[in-house]
Amino acid sequence: MTSDQPIRWGIIGPGTIARTFADGVAHSRTGRLVAIATRNPAKPGLAENFPGARIVDGYEALLSDKEIDAIYIAVPHTGHAEWAIKAARAGKHILVEKPIALSAYDAEAVYYEAKKAGVFAGEAFMYRVHPQTEKLVELVKSGAVGTVRIIRSSFGFNMGSYKPEHRLFANDTAGGGILDVGGYPVSMARLISGAAEGKAFLEPEKVSGVAHLGQSGVDEWASAVLKFPNEIIAEVSCSIMAQQDNVLRIIGSEGRIEVQDFWFASGHKGGVGKIEIFKGGKQETVELREDRWLYSFEADAAGDAIRAGKAEFSSPGMSWADSIGNLRVLDQWRASVGLEYGVEKASKRTVNIAGGTVARGNSVPQRQIPGISKPASVVTLGFEFFPNFASASLTLDAFYEAGGNAFDTAYVYGGGKTEAIFGDWHTSRKVAREEIVLIGKGAHSPLCYPDMIAKQLDQSLARLKTDYVDIYFMHRDNTSVPVGEFVDAMDTEVKRGRIRGIFGGSNWTRARFDEAIAYAEKTGKTAPAALSNNFSLAEMLDPIWAGCVAASDDDWKKWLNEKQIPNFAWSSQGRGFFTDRAGRDKRDDEEIVRVWYSERNFGRRDRAIELANKLGRNPIHIALAYVIAQPFPVIPLIGPRTVAELEDSLSALDIKLTPDQVKWLEG
């Protein structure tokens, strides 16, 4: 795109904010409004509100419109991520009204899609690209009021009374103040805290929030305190049922700065913005006259980035990392007050983030696991780190849509939350149970006793919304209990039909496993036939957690090759050892240093880096390919935190290492 070619804008959702943005485009130097997409083209006033724009029937039609370069998404909050992703996949640049998504997890998925599509994506905090904001940052950096200590900011208004028909009071449309206006004071606090450190923004190390939840369950007024690493404390508040003063106060060691309605800057149609500085008993007013319309700055900041081939706003605009970090604070604020929207629950979130039906793909290779009647994906997905269904479903959906069908759960993960999430996921997606290879685990320390297996499996199956698991592991071993008692307990579950594949031990020694097999053969019981120990290119030197057992050394490999026991290997990629987090001169991460640092492992890491460079891949891809390439069945457990991490791991599945390469990596 040439530097003087106008950006041809289309708008999805013809509401009030869309009209405001259209005014901005009309008064911009880079853009031109071409079309407005609506689901009701006969709605009165569209031509008058969007003069000169074509009225397009339906959002999908705008995505395929060849005359559109960029799309501004102004639908209700709950549709932001869906239409942003659809627009990115259609090759359109996207500017999304804040919040860009309901959560940081959703936002990461949006930006990842934009990255894959090679398009610009931005969250529309219009004040961030206004000259007044740049002046504020300049004042803070210059020490205009000394060292910044406290930031106070609010954005609150009073709707007057409860209006059940209004989106701001609707839980199912993510109403309330936190998402609608709370992001403004939070984003400003993070910006100013960063400016005090000479950075684009800073993330708080602690967030604590309170709120009044109204009759529909959304926050009607709320406050939060943010503590930053540089000791700045921010007090932020928002409301839809309380008129606040809406003043930004930056309090320093020598004075304070105040700005009324900071997000409105010099006004919608331009005017004079005022920054008040109180210092040494004196008051100074910094006036900034701007004749340009407020939203034209946003249109031009996006337009300039698009023309320059950039994917995101330049600071102080909201970069991708800034935008995700802002939502992460709002997530913590919401979690503090127990605010979950109906649309985030399994009963309402029955499709993927792009609004599509979840269907199994075929790009992940399958393998036959001894003792399992159905093929399983060559990697198994673990997902114990997600706080709720909405966040976990992103990764579960993406894994299944790629062809993955093996899932790792456990009784203790998240106090049962992981099992409940999986139960909600496969039932809400109507995934056929016979297509899933489901791992369950129980009897973790300190409750590692035979009688706990049935009791915990009762609860696990209820949470998982199924009547059986395909694979069952004792999560730990208790060598003070005769191994036969554990075999008896698991054999009973096989006979009851609640374990319909194989069972075994997680973090069991070879001697204990051999003893269990011998007992089963002697007594005619079902023998353990699966293991879940650590296995990776880097050998675990010290247990990550108490009771952990690694199966990566030469004696273990010999045993696994002789027995052909499938090992569902956790931490199969070395928990960061094959990334930039590790290195001979890097000792900040205590766990990585303690668990993996040895010259033998560094030699393997060096060779993984060398091979990765030859193949145009990353060392972590080589580490995963190494595990899969073993002459005995090893099924890596992967635990990605985002869809991007998941797809990065799955990209390694096309690497086919030869036996010679495996030996060379081992040294």
C-alpha positions as CSV (number, residue, x, y, z in Angstrom):
1,M,0.0,0.0,0.0
2,T,1.4,3.4,-1.0
3,S,1.9,6.2,1.5
4,D,-0.8,8.4,0.0
5,Q,-3.4,5.7,-0.8
6,P,-6.5,6.2,1.5
7,I,-7.4,3.4,3.8
8,R,-10.8,2.2,2.7
9,W,-12.8,1.5,5.9
10,G,-15.8,-0.6,6.6
11,I,-17.7,-0.7,9.8
12,I,-19.4,-3.7,11.4
13,G,-22.2,-2.7,13.7
14,P,-24.0,0.7,13.1
15,G,-24.3,1.9,16.7
16,T,-23.4,5.1,18.5
17,I,-19.7,4.4,18.8
18,A,-19.6,3.5,15.1
19,R,-21.1,6.9,14.2
20,T,-18.5,8.5,16.3
21,F,-15.7,6.6,14.6
22,A,-17.2,7.4,11.2
23,D,-16.9,11.1,12.1
24,G,-13.2,10.5,12.9
25,V,-12.6,8.8,9.6
26,A,-14.4,11.7,7.8
27,H,-12.0,14.1,9.4
28,S,-8.8,12.0,9.1
29,R,-6.0,12.4,6.6
30,T,-5.5,8.7,5.9
31,G,-9.0,7.1,5.7
32,R,-12.2,7.0,3.9
33,L,-15.4,5.3,5.0
34,V,-16.6,3.0,2.2
35,A,-19.3,0.8,3.7
36,I,-21.3,0.0,6.8
37,A,-22.4,-3.6,7.5
38,T,-25.7,-4.2,9.3
39,R,-28.1,-7.1,9.8
40,N,-31.0,-4.7,9.3
41,P,-30.3,-2.6,6.2
42,A,-33.8,-1.2,6.4
43,K,-33.2,0.5,9.7
44,P,-34.1,4.2,9.5
45,G,-31.3,6.7,9.7
46,L,-28.4,4.6,8.3
47,A,-27.8,6.8,5.3
48,E,-28.0,10.0,7.4
49,N,-25.7,8.6,10.1
50,F,-23.1,7.3,7.7
51,P,-23.2,9.7,4.8
52,G,-21.6,8.4,1.6
53,A,-21.1,4.9,2.8
54,R,-22.6,1.9,1.1
55,I,-25.1,0.0,3.3
56,V,-24.1,-3.7,3.2
57,D,-26.5,-6.4,4.2
58,G,-24.8,-8.7,6.7
59,Y,-21.4,-8.7,8.3
60,E,-20.1,-11.6,6.2
61,A,-20.7,-9.6,3.0
62,L,-18.3,-6.9,4.3
63,L,-15.6,-9.4,4.9
64,S,-15.6,-10.5,1.2
65,D,-15.9,-6.9,-0.1
66,K,-12.8,-6.2,-2.2
67,E,-13.1,-2.5,-1.8
68,I,-12.5,-2.7,1.9
69,D,-9.0,-2.6,3.4
70,A,-9.7,-2.3,7.1
71,I,-12.7,-3.0,9.3
72,Y,-13.7,-1.2,12.5
73,I,-15.7,-3.6,14.7
74,A,-18.3,-1.9,16.8
75,V,-20.7,-4.8,17.8
76,P,-21.4,-5.5,21.5
77,H,-18.5,-6.8,23.5
78,T,-19.4,-10.4,23.1
79,G,-18.9,-10.2,19.3
80,H,-15.6,-8.4,19.3
81,A,-13.3,-11.5,19.2
82,E,-15.4,-13.4,16.8
83,W,-15.7,-10.8,14.2
84,A,-12.1,-9.6,14.6
85,I,-10.9,-13.2,13.9
86,K,-13.2,-13.6,11.0
87,A,-12.0,-10.2,9.5
88,A,-8.4,-11.2,10.0
89,R,-8.9,-14.5,8.3
90,A,-10.5,-12.6,5.4
91,G,-7.3,-10.6,5.1
92,K,-8.7,-7.3,6.5
93,H,-6.9,-5.0,8.9
94,I,-8.9,-4.7,12.1
95,L,-9.5,-2.0,14.6
96,V,-11.7,-3.3,17.4
97,E,-13.7,-1.1,19.8
98,K,-12.5,-1.7,23.4
99,P,-12.4,-4.2,24.9
100,I,-10.9,-6.2,22.0
101,A,-12.1,-9.3,23.7
102,L,-13.8,-10.5,27.0
103,S,-10.5,-11.7,28.5
104,A,-6.7,-11.7,28.0
105,Y,-7.0,-15.3,26.7
106,D,-9.4,-14.3,24.0
107,A,-7.3,-11.3,23.1
108,E,-4.2,-13.4,22.6
109,A,-6.2,-15.6,20.2
110,V,-7.3,-12.5,18.3
111,Y,-3.8,-11.1,17.9
112,Y,-2.4,-14.6,17.0
113,E,-4.9,-14.8,14.2
114,A,-3.8,-11.3,13.1
115,K,-0.2,-12.4,13.1
116,K,-0.9,-15.4,11.0
117,A,-2.9,-13.3,8.5
118,G,-0.3,-10.6,8.4
119,V,-2.7,-7.8,9.1
120,F,-2.8,-4.8,11.5
121,A,-4.8,-5.3,14.6
122,G,-5.5,-2.7,17.3
123,E,-7.7,-2.1,20.3
124,A,-9.5,1.2,20.0
125,F,-8.5,3.2,23.1
126,M,-8.6,6.5,21.2
127,Y,-7.1,8.7,23.9
128,R,-3.8,6.7,23.8
129,V,-2.9,8.2,20.4
130,H,-3.9,11.8,21.2
131,P,-1.2,14.4,21.7
132,Q,-2.5,15.2,25.2
133,T,-1.5,11.6,26.3
134,E,2.0,12.1,24.8
135,K,2.3,15.3,26.7
136,L,1.3,13.5,30.0
137,V,3.9,10.8,29.3
138,E,6.5,13.5,28.7
139,L,5.7,15.3,31.9
140,V,6.0,12.1,34.0
141,K,9.3,11.2,32.3
142,S,10.7,14.7,33.0
143,G,9.8,14.5,36.7
144,A,7.4,17.3,36.6
145,V,6.0,16.3,40.0
146,G,8.9,14.3,41.2
147,T,8.8,10.6,41.7
148,V,5.3,9.2,41.0
149,R,3.8,7.6,44.1
150,I,0.1,7.2,43.6
151,I,-2.3,7.3,40.6
152,R,-6.0,7.9,41.1
153,S,-8.4,7.6,38.2
154,S,-12.1,7.0,37.6
155,F,-14.5,6.7,34.8
156,G,-18.1,6.5,36.0
157,F,-21.6,7.7,35.1
158,N,-25.1,7.1,36.3
159,M,-27.7,5.4,34.1
160,G,-30.3,6.5,36.6
161,S,-32.1,3.3,37.1
162,Y,-31.9,-0.4,36.3
163,K,-32.7,-1.0,32.7
164,P,-33.0,-4.7,32.0
165,E,-33.2,-4.1,28.2
166,H,-29.9,-2.1,28.1
167,R,-26.7,-3.9,27.2
168,L,-24.9,-2.4,30.1
169,F,-27.1,-4.3,32.5
170,A,-27.1,-7.5,30.6
171,N,-24.9,-10.3,31.9
172,D,-25.1,-12.2,28.6
173,T,-23.7,-9.3,26.7
174,A,-20.9,-8.7,29.3
175,G,-22.4,-5.6,30.7
176,G,-21.3,-3.6,33.7
177,G,-18.6,-1.0,34.2
178,I,-15.3,-3.0,34.3
179,L,-15.3,-4.0,30.7
180,D,-17.1,-1.0,29.4
181,V,-15.2,1.8,31.0
182,G,-12.9,0.2,33.6
183,G,-10.2,-0.4,31.0
184,Y,-9.6,3.3,30.6
185,P,-8.3,4.1,34.1
186,V,-6.4,0.8,34.2
187,S,-4.7,1.5,30.9
188,M,-3.8,5.0,32.0
189,A,-2.4,3.7,35.3
190,R,-0.2,1.1,33.5
191,L,0.9,3.7,31.0
192,I,2.0,6.3,33.7
193,S,3.6,3.6,35.8
194,G,5.6,2.5,32.7
195,A,6.5,6.1,31.8
196,A,7.9,6.6,35.3
197,E,10.4,3.8,34.5
198,G,11.0,4.9,30.9
199,K,8.9,2.1,29.5
200,A,5.9,2.0,27.3
201,F,3.8,0.4,30.1
202,L,4.2,-1.5,33.3
203,E,2.3,-4.5,34.6
204,P,1.1,-4.5,38.2
205,E,2.4,-7.3,40.5
206,K,-0.8,-7.3,42.5
207,V,-4.5,-6.5,41.7
208,S,-7.3,-6.5,44.3
209,G,-10.8,-5.5,43.4
210,V,-14.3,-5.0,44.9
211,A,-17.6,-4.3,43.3
212,H,-21.3,-4.1,43.8
213,L,-23.0,-6.6,41.5
214,G,-26.6,-5.6,40.6
215,Q,-29.7,-7.7,40.0
216,S,-28.5,-9.0,36.6
217,G,-25.1,-10.0,38.1
218,V,-23.0,-7.3,36.4
219,D,-20.9,-4.7,38.3
220,E,-22.7,-1.4,38.7
221,W,-19.9,0.2,40.6
222,A,-16.4,-1.2,41.3
223,S,-12.9,-0.2,42.4
224,A,-9.5,-1.8,42.3
225,V,-6.1,-1.2,43.7
226,L,-3.0,-2.0,41.6
227,K,0.5,-2.3,43.1
228,F,3.3,-1.9,40.6
229,P,6.9,-3.3,40.9
230,N,8.2,0.3,41.2
231,E,6.1,0.9,44.3
232,I,3.5,3.0,42.5
233,I,0.0,2.3,43.8
234,A,-3.0,3.0,41.5
235,E,-6.6,3.4,42.7
236,V,-9.0,2.9,39.9
237,S,-12.8,2.9,39.8
238,C,-15.7,2.7,37.3
239,S,-19.4,2.7,37.4
240,I,-22.6,2.7,35.4
241,M,-24.8,3.6,38.4
242,A,-22.7,6.3,40.2
243,Q,-21.6,9.7,38.8
244,Q,-17.9,10.0,39.6
245,D,-15.6,13.1,39.2
246,N,-13.6,11.3,36.4
247,V,-10.4,13.1,37.2
248,L,-7.0,11.5,36.6
249,R,-4.6,12.4,39.5
250,I,-0.9,11.6,39.3
251,I,0.5,12.2,42.7
252,G,4.3,12.6,43.0
253,S,6.8,13.3,45.7
254,E,6.8,17.0,44.8
255,G,3.3,17.7,43.6
256,R,0.4,16.3,41.5
257,I,-1.0,16.4,38.0
258,E,-4.8,16.5,37.3
259,V,-6.7,15.9,34.1
260,Q,-10.4,16.0,33.8
261,D,-11.9,13.3,31.6
262,F,-8.5,12.3,30.3
263,W,-10.0,10.0,27.6
264,F,-11.9,12.9,26.1
265,A,-8.7,14.9,25.6
266,S,-9.5,18.1,23.7
267,G,-13.0,17.0,22.8
268,H,-14.8,15.1,20.1
269,K,-14.6,17.9,17.5
270,G,-11.3,19.3,18.8
271,G,-10.7,22.1,21.3
272,V,-8.4,22.8,24.2
273,G,-7.3,20.1,26.5
274,K,-6.0,21.1,30.0
275,I,-3.4,19.5,32.2
276,E,-3.2,21.0,35.7
277,I,0.1,20.8,37.6
278,F,0.1,21.6,41.3
279,K,3.6,22.0,42.8
280,G,5.2,24.1,45.5
281,G,1.9,25.9,46.3
282,K,1.5,27.0,42.7
283,Q,-0.8,25.9,39.9
284,E,0.2,25.7,36.3
285,T,-2.1,24.9,33.4
286,V,-0.7,23.3,30.3
287,E,-3.2,23.9,27.4
288,L,-3.1,21.8,24.3
289,R,-5.2,23.1,21.4
290,E,-6.2,20.5,18.8
291,D,-8.4,21.4,15.9
292,R,-8.6,17.8,14.8
293,W,-11.5,15.5,15.8
294,L,-10.8,13.1,18.6
295,Y,-11.4,9.9,16.7
296,S,-9.4,11.1,13.7
297,F,-6.2,10.5,15.7
298,E,-7.2,6.9,16.1
299,A,-8.1,6.4,12.4
300,D,-4.8,8.0,11.4
301,A,-2.7,6.1,13.9
302,A,-4.1,2.9,12.5
303,G,-3.8,4.2,8.9
304,D,-0.2,5.1,9.3
305,A,0.6,1.7,10.8
306,I,-1.2,-0.1,7.9
307,R,0.6,2.0,5.3
308,A,3.9,1.3,6.9
309,G,3.2,-2.4,7.0
310,K,3.1,-2.5,10.8
311,A,0.9,-5.0,12.7
312,E,0.2,-2.9,15.8
313,F,0.1,0.6,17.2
314,S,3.2,2.4,18.2
315,S,3.5,3.7,21.8
316,P,1.7,5.3,23.5
317,G,-1.0,3.5,21.4
318,M,-2.0,0.1,22.7
319,S,0.5,-2.5,21.4
320,W,-0.6,-6.1,21.4
321,A,1.3,-6.8,24.6
322,D,-0.1,-3.7,26.2
323,S,-3.6,-4.6,25.2
324,I,-3.3,-8.2,26.5
325,G,-1.8,-6.9,29.8
326,N,-4.6,-4.5,30.2
327,L,-7.2,-7.2,29.9
328,R,-5.2,-9.4,32.2
329,V,-5.7,-6.8,34.9
330,L,-9.4,-6.6,34.1
331,D,-9.5,-10.4,34.4
332,Q,-8.0,-10.2,37.9
333,W,-10.4,-7.4,38.9
334,R,-13.4,-9.5,37.7
335,A,-12.0,-12.6,39.5
336,S,-11.7,-10.6,42.7
337,V,-15.4,-9.8,42.7
338,G,-16.6,-13.2,41.3
339,L,-17.8,-11.7,38.0
340,E,-18.2,-14.3,35.2
341,Y,-20.5,-13.5,32.3
342,G,-23.1,-16.0,31.2
343,V,-21.6,-16.1,27.7
344,E,-18.3,-17.4,29.2
345,K,-20.0,-20.5,30.6
346,A,-20.4,-23.8,28.8
347,S,-24.1,-23.5,28.5
348,K,-23.8,-20.4,26.3
349,R,-20.3,-20.8,24.8
350,T,-21.1,-23.8,22.7
351,V,-19.1,-22.8,19.6
352,N,-15.4,-21.8,19.1
353,I,-14.2,-18.3,19.5
354,A,-14.8,-17.5,15.8
355,G,-18.4,-18.6,16.2
356,G,-18.0,-21.9,14.4
357,T,-19.1,-25.5,15.3
358,V,-16.2,-27.4,16.8
359,A,-15.4,-30.4,14.6
360,R,-12.4,-32.8,14.7
361,G,-9.7,-32.2,12.1
362,N,-7.0,-34.5,10.8
363,S,-3.7,-32.7,10.9
364,V,-2.4,-34.3,14.1
365,P,-1.0,-37.7,13.4
366,Q,-2.5,-40.7,15.1
367,R,-0.9,-43.8,16.6
368,Q,-2.1,-47.1,18.0
369,I,-1.3,-47.4,21.7
370,P,-0.9,-51.0,23.1
371,G,-4.0,-51.8,25.1
372,I,-6.2,-49.0,23.6
373,S,-8.7,-50.0,21.0
374,K,-9.0,-46.7,19.2
375,P,-6.2,-44.6,17.7
376,A,-4.9,-41.7,19.7
377,S,-3.1,-38.5,18.7
378,V,0.7,-38.7,19.0
379,V,0.5,-36.0,21.7
380,T,-1.8,-35.6,24.6
381,L,-3.2,-32.3,25.8
382,G,-2.9,-31.3,29.4
383,F,-4.8,-28.1,30.5
384,E,-4.6,-27.7,34.2
385,F,-3.5,-24.0,34.3
386,F,-6.7,-22.3,33.0
387,P,-8.9,-20.4,35.4
388,N,-12.2,-21.1,33.8
389,F,-14.1,-22.8,31.0
390,A,-13.9,-19.9,28.6
391,S,-10.1,-19.7,28.7
392,A,-9.6,-23.5,28.6
393,S,-12.0,-24.0,25.7
394,L,-9.9,-22.0,23.4
395,T,-7.1,-24.6,23.6
396,L,-9.4,-27.6,23.8
397,D,-11.2,-26.4,20.7
398,A,-8.0,-25.8,18.7
399,F,-6.5,-29.1,19.7
400,Y,-9.5,-31.1,18.7
401,E,-10.0,-29.1,15.5
402,A,-6.4,-29.9,14.6
403,G,-7.1,-33.6,15.1
404,G,-6.0,-34.2,18.7
405,N,-8.2,-36.6,20.7
406,A,-6.1,-37.5,23.8
407,F,-6.6,-35.5,26.9
408,D,-4.9,-35.6,30.3
409,T,-6.9,-34.9,33.5
410,A,-6.4,-35.6,37.2
411,Y,-8.5,-35.6,40.3
412,V,-6.2,-33.0,42.0
413,Y,-5.8,-30.6,39.1
414,G,-7.3,-27.3,40.1
415,G,-9.2,-28.9,42.9
416,G,-11.3,-30.7,40.4
417,K,-11.7,-27.7,38.1
418,T,-9.8,-29.3,35.2
419,E,-12.1,-32.4,35.2
420,A,-15.2,-30.2,35.4
421,I,-14.0,-28.1,32.5
422,F,-13.4,-31.1,30.3
423,G,-16.8,-32.5,31.2
424,D,-18.4,-29.2,30.2
425,W,-16.3,-29.0,27.0
426,H,-17.0,-32.4,25.5
427,T,-20.7,-32.2,26.3
428,S,-21.2,-28.6,25.1
429,R,-19.4,-29.5,21.9
430,K,-21.3,-32.7,21.5
431,V,-18.0,-34.6,20.9
432,A,-18.6,-38.3,20.6
433,R,-17.2,-40.0,23.7
434,E,-15.9,-42.9,21.6
435,E,-13.6,-40.5,19.7
436,I,-11.8,-39.4,22.9
437,V,-8.9,-41.0,24.6
438,L,-9.3,-39.8,28.2
439,I,-6.7,-40.1,30.9
440,G,-7.8,-40.0,34.6
441,K,-5.5,-39.9,37.6
442,G,-6.1,-40.3,41.3
443,A,-4.5,-41.3,44.6
444,H,-2.1,-38.4,44.8
445,S,0.0,-37.9,47.9
446,P,-0.9,-37.6,50.8
447,L,-4.0,-39.7,49.9
448,C,-2.1,-42.3,48.1
449,Y,-3.9,-45.4,49.3
450,P,-5.8,-48.2,47.5
451,D,-9.2,-47.3,48.9
452,M,-9.0,-43.8,47.5
453,I,-9.0,-45.0,43.9
454,A,-12.7,-45.9,43.7
455,K,-13.8,-43.0,45.9
456,Q,-11.9,-40.4,43.8
457,L,-12.9,-42.1,40.5
458,D,-16.6,-41.6,41.6
459,Q,-16.1,-37.9,41.8
460,S,-13.8,-37.7,38.7
461,L,-16.3,-39.5,36.4
462,A,-19.1,-37.2,37.6
463,R,-17.0,-34.1,36.9
464,L,-15.9,-35.5,33.5
465,K,-19.5,-36.3,32.6
466,T,-18.6,-39.8,31.5
467,D,-18.9,-43.3,32.9
468,Y,-15.4,-44.4,32.1
469,V,-11.8,-43.4,31.4
470,D,-9.6,-45.0,28.8
471,I,-6.4,-44.8,30.8
472,Y,-6.0,-44.5,34.5
473,F,-2.9,-43.7,36.5
474,M,-2.2,-43.7,40.2
475,H,-0.8,-40.2,40.4
476,R,1.9,-41.2,42.9
477,D,3.2,-44.3,44.5
478,N,3.2,-45.2,48.2
479,T,5.8,-47.9,48.8
480,S,4.6,-48.4,52.4
481,V,1.6,-50.2,50.9
482,P,2.0,-53.6,49.2
483,V,1.8,-53.1,45.5
484,G,-0.7,-55.9,45.2
485,E,-3.3,-53.8,47.0
486,F,-3.1,-51.1,44.4
487,V,-3.3,-53.6,41.5
488,D,-6.3,-55.2,43.1
489,A,-8.0,-51.8,43.4
490,M,-7.4,-50.9,39.8
491,D,-8.3,-54.4,38.5
492,T,-11.7,-53.9,40.3
493,E,-12.3,-50.7,38.3
494,V,-11.4,-52.6,35.1
495,K,-14.0,-55.3,35.9
496,R,-16.6,-52.6,36.7
497,G,-16.0,-51.1,33.3
498,R,-14.8,-47.7,34.6
499,I,-11.3,-48.3,33.2
500,R,-11.8,-49.5,29.6
501,G,-8.2,-49.5,28.4
502,I,-5.0,-49.6,30.4
503,F,-3.9,-48.5,33.8
504,G,-0.6,-48.0,35.6
505,G,1.4,-45.6,37.6
506,S,2.6,-42.0,37.3
507,N,6.0,-41.5,38.9
508,W,6.6,-45.2,39.6
509,T,10.0,-46.8,39.6
510,R,10.9,-49.7,37.4
511,A,11.3,-52.1,40.4
512,R,7.8,-51.2,41.6
513,F,6.3,-51.6,38.2
514,D,7.9,-55.0,37.7
515,E,6.7,-56.1,41.0
516,A,3.1,-55.0,40.1
517,I,3.2,-57.0,36.9
518,A,4.5,-60.1,38.6
519,Y,1.8,-59.8,41.2
520,A,-0.9,-59.5,38.5
521,E,0.5,-62.5,36.6
522,K,0.6,-64.6,39.8
523,T,-3.0,-63.7,40.9
524,G,-4.7,-63.6,37.5
525,K,-5.4,-59.8,37.8
526,T,-5.1,-57.2,35.1
527,A,-1.5,-56.1,34.9
528,P,-0.5,-52.5,34.8
529,A,0.4,-51.5,31.2
530,A,1.0,-47.8,31.2
531,L,3.4,-45.4,32.7
532,S,3.4,-41.6,33.2
533,N,6.9,-40.5,34.1
534,N,9.0,-37.6,32.9
535,F,10.8,-38.3,29.7
536,S,12.7,-35.7,27.6
537,L,15.9,-35.1,25.8
538,A,17.2,-33.3,28.9
539,E,17.5,-35.7,31.8
540,M,15.9,-34.5,35.1
541,L,18.6,-34.2,37.7
542,D,16.4,-33.3,40.7
543,P,12.7,-33.9,41.0
544,I,10.6,-31.0,40.0
545,W,8.1,-31.9,42.7
546,A,8.3,-34.3,45.6
547,G,7.7,-37.9,44.5
548,C,8.5,-37.3,40.8
549,V,10.3,-39.9,38.8
550,A,12.1,-39.4,35.5
551,A,12.5,-42.1,32.9
552,S,15.1,-40.5,30.6
553,D,18.4,-42.2,31.5
554,D,19.9,-45.1,29.6
555,D,18.7,-47.8,32.1
556,W,15.1,-46.6,31.7
557,K,15.3,-46.5,27.9
558,K,16.5,-50.1,27.9
559,W,13.7,-51.1,30.2
560,L,11.1,-49.2,28.1
561,N,12.4,-50.7,24.9
562,E,12.2,-54.3,26.3
563,K,8.8,-53.9,27.8
564,Q,7.3,-51.6,25.2
565,I,5.2,-50.0,28.0
566,P,3.6,-46.8,26.7
567,N,4.9,-43.8,28.7
568,F,2.7,-40.7,28.8
569,A,5.6,-38.3,29.4
570,W,5.1,-35.1,31.3
571,S,7.5,-32.1,30.9
572,S,8.6,-33.7,27.6
573,Q,10.0,-30.5,26.3
574,G,12.2,-29.8,29.4
575,R,10.0,-27.0,30.9
576,G,11.9,-24.2,29.3
577,F,15.3,-25.7,29.1
578,F,15.3,-25.7,25.3
579,T,14.1,-22.0,25.1
580,D,15.9,-18.7,25.7
581,R,15.0,-19.0,29.4
582,A,18.0,-21.3,29.8
583,G,21.7,-21.0,29.0
584,R,25.0,-21.5,30.7
585,D,25.1,-17.9,31.7
586,K,21.4,-17.7,32.8
587,R,20.7,-18.6,36.4
588,D,17.6,-16.5,37.2
589,D,15.1,-19.4,37.0
590,E,15.7,-21.5,40.1
591,E,13.7,-24.5,38.9
592,I,15.4,-24.7,35.5
593,V,18.9,-24.5,37.1
594,R,18.1,-27.0,39.8
595,V,16.4,-29.6,37.6
596,W,18.2,-29.5,34.3
597,Y,21.6,-27.8,34.5
598,S,24.4,-30.2,33.7
599,E,27.1,-30.3,31.0
600,R,25.5,-33.5,29.6
601,N,22.2,-31.7,29.2
602,F,23.8,-28.6,27.8
603,G,25.6,-30.7,25.3
604,R,22.2,-32.1,24.2
605,R,20.8,-28.6,24.1
606,D,23.7,-27.4,22.0
607,R,23.0,-30.2,19.5
608,A,19.3,-29.5,19.5
609,I,20.1,-25.8,18.6
610,E,22.4,-26.9,15.9
611,L,19.9,-29.3,14.3
612,A,17.1,-26.7,14.7
613,N,19.2,-24.2,12.8
614,K,19.8,-26.7,10.0
615,L,16.0,-27.5,9.7
616,G,14.9,-23.9,10.2
617,R,13.0,-24.8,13.4
618,N,13.3,-24.1,17.1
619,P,15.2,-26.2,19.6
620,I,12.0,-26.9,21.5
621,H,10.6,-28.5,18.3
622,I,13.6,-30.8,18.2
623,A,13.1,-31.8,21.8
624,L,9.5,-32.8,21.1
625,A,10.4,-34.7,17.9
626,Y,13.1,-36.5,19.9
627,V,10.5,-37.9,22.4
628,I,8.2,-39.1,19.6
629,A,11.0,-40.7,17.7
630,Q,11.9,-43.3,20.4
631,P,11.8,-47.0,19.4
632,F,9.3,-47.5,22.2
633,P,5.9,-45.8,22.7
634,V,6.3,-42.4,24.3
635,I,3.3,-40.1,24.1
636,P,4.3,-36.5,25.1
637,L,1.9,-34.6,27.4
638,I,1.9,-30.9,26.3
639,G,0.5,-28.1,28.3
640,P,0.2,-24.9,26.2
641,R,-1.1,-21.8,27.8
642,T,-2.3,-20.2,24.6
643,V,-3.5,-21.3,21.1
644,A,-0.2,-19.9,19.7
645,E,1.8,-22.1,22.0
646,L,-0.4,-25.1,21.1
647,E,0.1,-24.6,17.3
648,D,3.8,-24.0,17.9
649,S,4.1,-27.4,19.6
650,L,2.0,-29.1,17.0
651,S,4.2,-27.7,14.2
652,A,6.9,-30.0,15.4
653,L,5.0,-33.1,14.5
654,D,6.2,-33.1,10.9
655,I,9.8,-33.4,12.0
656,K,10.8,-37.1,11.5
657,L,14.1,-37.8,13.2
658,T,16.2,-40.8,12.1
659,P,17.6,-43.2,14.6
660,D,21.1,-41.8,13.9
661,Q,19.8,-38.3,14.6
662,V,18.3,-39.5,17.9
663,K,21.7,-41.0,18.9
664,W,23.5,-37.9,17.9
665,L,21.3,-35.7,20.0
666,E,22.0,-37.9,23.0
667,G,25.7,-37.6,22.4
